[in-house]
Amino acid sequence: MKIFIDTGDTTEIKEANDWGLIDGVTTNPSLAAKAGKNFKQLITEITQIVDGPISAEVVSLTADEMYKEGKELASWHKNIVVKVPLIPEGLKAVKRFTAEGIKTNVTLCFNANQALLAAKAGASYISPFVGRLDDISQDGLQLIRDIRLIYDNYGFDTEILTASARGPYHFMEAAKIGSDVITAPFSVIKQVIKHPLTDSGLKQFLEDWKKVANL
Ligand code: E4P
């Protein structure tokens, strides 16, 4: 499973990238607003840190405008993936991008029918938001299972990009289901690495070693 970091914070991206674990980056307008930088500058900085797919989202609402905006985003760097909302105009734009070889990430997916349509439009990635479904007492991970089944039934090569991950449980289950990618905030990536028994075990090993180190 590929790991993308879901943030507009370049300090976090650098640190996670230094661990050698990051395959790509996702951003969205809210994360960009949080970063508080000019969007082109932000995305350019990210492309200089991570050599992998970087999702940059359009904010237009018609296919023609999304197409224009997405073309501009894609011109910034070869690794840009144009992120498009899962609405009819968005899917229309995805068809055009796909025909021109521009990669797309269809975002704000909340049911498997939407994911099927995004794949038919030729999306490179589909982003189902597991955490936001859990937030309204629905089973976010069941959506990943359903999409995996449907995509495998028909041999779609759209990659499932599990998004809105809230913790290590989403991470592990997405991997078990066979999600192609997970995107997670840095806080979640750090939690995934950590285990209290690793920390206490290491502490004990180092203390014991001191007893014999100078023999
Ligand atoms: C996906 O690409 C989105 O940026 C993101 O995962 C949304 O997560 P949130 O529900 O934590 O805002």
Boltz pocket constraint, residues with backbone or C-beta under 6 A from the ligand:
constraints:
  - pocket:
      binder: B
      contacts: [[A, 6], [A, 26], [A, 27], [A, 28], [A, 107], [A, 127], [A, 129], [A, 131], [A, 132], [A, 163], [A, 164], [A, 165], [A, 183]]
      max_distance: 6.0
